[in-house]
Amino acid sequence: MEVYVESGRVVKVKGMKEHPLNRGRLCPKAPAIVDLMYHGERVLTPMVREGAKWRKVDWDYALELLVENLKEVREEDPRSFAMIIGMPILLGGSSTVGLIRRFMDVYGSPNCFSPESMCYRHQIIGYILTLGKFPVPEVENSNCIVVWGHNPHESKPPLAWRIEEARRRGAKLIVIDPRRTKVAEMADIHAPIRPGSDIYLAVGMMKVIIEEGLYDRGFVERWTVGFDKLKEHLSKYSLSYIAERTWLDEELIAKMARVFATVKPACIVQGVNTLDQVLVGVQNARSIAMLHVLTGNVDVKGGLVRASRSHIASLRLPHLLRDEPLGIKEHPLFYQVWETHLGEGQAMYLYDAILEGRPYQVKSLFIAGSNPLLTWPEASKLAEALGKVKFLAVMDLFMTDTAKHAHLLLPAATFLERYELCDYYSVIFGIPYMMLRKKCVEPIGGSKSDVELWLEVARRMGYTEHFPWRSVEEVLDYVLKPTGYTFKDLEEVYPSGVWVGKVNYGEYLSKGFRTPSGKVELYSETLARQGYDPLPTPREPYESPFNEDSKEYPLILTTGSRLIYYTHSQLRNVERLRKQCPEPYVEMNPDTARRYGLRDGGVVVIKTRRGSIKVKVRTTPTILPGVINMSHGWNEANVNLLTSSRPADPVSGCPELKALLARVSR
């Protein structure tokens, strides 16, 4: 975006036309950054909590308090200190994340957690286990697009805009979603699937493609292993059984498979976390990858593609760690798949480490740019855990629900008040591009960037050998060195960013696949050796409508749907956005509402085995009967009081958040 500054103050923003991702368009949140930056409730000075009251302190006092705690914990067991970083940190690029994790490496704690414990990482694992890499769908060149469990108009507008362009040029569009979203309204085929049953549908589509001879024989015979085992495995499932489990018609399942296999090139756009947050999240990702493989849509224009990445210097020092993170003993592939080091623990095991000391006690916690009481599952259990830690420090823009539990609150700079290297465009969007995010104005009040904070903490901890840099600019010069660019280059010579390579069409022809076999692994020996399903195998959610529990909890609750005006729990305090979506609500079909004597706009109690909440009803014919949907991030009606933190996916430990059993009452 273009940022306009007058007298040291941001006054407005506009879309940057030359940017290859948004091409000058902005979502409704962008103009609200001015309101956010100058919000009257923003935290602008460090504060310590004394009982129920907060006292403002200077930075020197706050840093000494933090460092004193860090040193005390380190003497006993550095693993007892854990870090939680949120989306604002992850979107600061790999250098920001890398510097924080470098501090943890030097300190001696492997326990740095992020939203990836329940989001996106599970896709990466599934794709790497199958393809040896993580490619992304190239929508703009595709003639058949399958949008599976994704609502891009609310969650990823640049993708929605590309799908709209593809439709205008005649591309086929299939949408698989229990809700008739805006993108579903545009589709040739909309499949309103039962939440949590996607693995059945993927198996059914593969079955049709193989048994009807629609697969790419040349590619499969030359570049895959395990095809015969996959074919035999799929023969066990009838389309009638799959139709029963998915709530879809047999003919619709077959039609989608035939269209995807015969209209070339084709790609599947998988939801950011919809298919992850179930019992078979990794297997869902493997199934999506396999559908591309069977139809010859890997490394081809308009299929799954991998773009060149900016090769920056790593800041990690993992060899200094003496132990693996929490949850990795149970889920080793969440930490590393072959030569790909993913580098963090499974956060669902943090709860019991704090509350029960399993496998050891976590006593001190630092949370940056995250509000887990509203965005992590099983909020009541997490609140109990936050109340038990000996020392909790939070760095954020506002006094969030999580920050209220802190002993120390530190003021964070917004993304327009700090420098960051945005180097993730190729991984997320398939665009080989890199850009320096500029510090447009000086941080307001006493706010600091995360990199500035940890550079200073490292100095006070005596870690100057591993942290020789005196500024953010010096850190960025270090990480940029392998690219041939400098910080000054990206700030002054190439302010609009630089291209870092190309989209690698036909990559497998020269490099093969980075798997042990050098081919696509339809049957995974790696999974088999670790006791997991080596082939995608349908399994019901822990809470299934086919289980006995459904008599007491007859509805399917799916959570975490996105709202275009907010990012997780952020921005609800910005008036212009709050006016657009002023209150939480639960979506349900009018038939469902009538069944339970509910009305549109009335208040309903939603209950699961974890807890209950009250929220207003919004009836809509666009959602399947028997399914209720609610977004997260509302402190007035926190849907995560209803969810479970139990690690569900045996491979990754991801919790189930998309298919829970619930009941409603007036």
Sequence and secondary structure as in RCSB ss.txt:
>XXXX:A:sequence
MEVYVESGRVVKVKGMKEHPLNRGRLCPKAPAIVDLMYHGERVLTPMVREGAKWRKVDWDYALELLVENLKEVRE
EDPRSFAMIIGMPILLGGSSTVGLIRRFMDVYGSPNCFSPESMCYRHQIIGYILTLGKFPVPEVENSNCIVVWGH
NPHESKPPLAWRIEEARRRGAKLIVIDPRRTKVAEMADIHAPIRPGSDIYLAVGMMKVIIEEGLYDRGFVERWTV
GFDKLKEHLSKYSLSYIAERTWLDEELIAKMARVFATVKPACIVQGVNTLDQVLVGVQNARSIAMLHVLTGNVDV
KGGLVRASRSHIASLRLPHLLRDEPLGIKEHPLFYQVWETHLGEGQAMYLYDAILEGRPYQVKSLFIAGSNPLLT
WPEASKLAEALGKVKFLAVMDLFMTDTAKHAHLLLPAATFLERYELCDYYSVIFGIPYMMLRKKCVEPIGGSKSD
VELWLEVARRMGYTEHFPWRSVEEVLDYVLKPTGYTFKDLEEVYPSGVWVGKVNYGEYLSKGFRTPSGKVELYSE
TLARQGYDPLPTPREPYESPFNEDSKEYPLILTTGSRLIYYTHSQLRNVERLRKQCPEPYVEMNPDTARRYGLRD
GGVVVIKTRRGSIKVKVRTTPTILPGVINMSHGWNEANVNLLTSSRPADPVSGCPELKALLARVSR
>XXXX:A:secstr
 EEEEETTEEEEEE  TT TTTTT   TTGGGHHHHHT TT   S EEEETTEEEE  HHHHHHHHHHHHHHHHH
H GGGEEEEE HHHHTT HHHHHHHHHHHHHHT   EE GGGSSSHHHHHHHHHHHSS  EE GGG SEEEEES 
 HHHH HHHHHHHHHHHHTT EEEEE SB  HHHHT SEEE   TT HHHHHHHHHHHHHHTT S HHHHHHHEE
 HHHHHHHHTTS HHHHHHHHT  HHHHHHHHHHHHHSSSEEEEE SSTTTSSTTHHHHHHHHHHHHHHTT BSS
TTSEE B          GGG SS  TTTTT GGGTEETTEE     GGGHHHHHHT SSS   EEEEES  HHHH
SS HHHHHHHHHH SEEEEEESS  TTGGG SEEEEB  GGGS EEE  HHHHH   EEEEE   S  STT B H
HHHHHHHHHHHT TTT   SSHHHHHHHHHGGGT  HHIIIII TT EE   B TTHHHHH  SSTTSSEESS H
HHHHTTS SS      SS TTSGGGGTS EEEEE    TT BTTBTTT HHHHTTS S EEEE HHHHHHTT  T
T EEEEE SS EEEEEEEE TTB TTEEEE S  SSS GGGSS   B  TTT  B  SSEEEEEE 
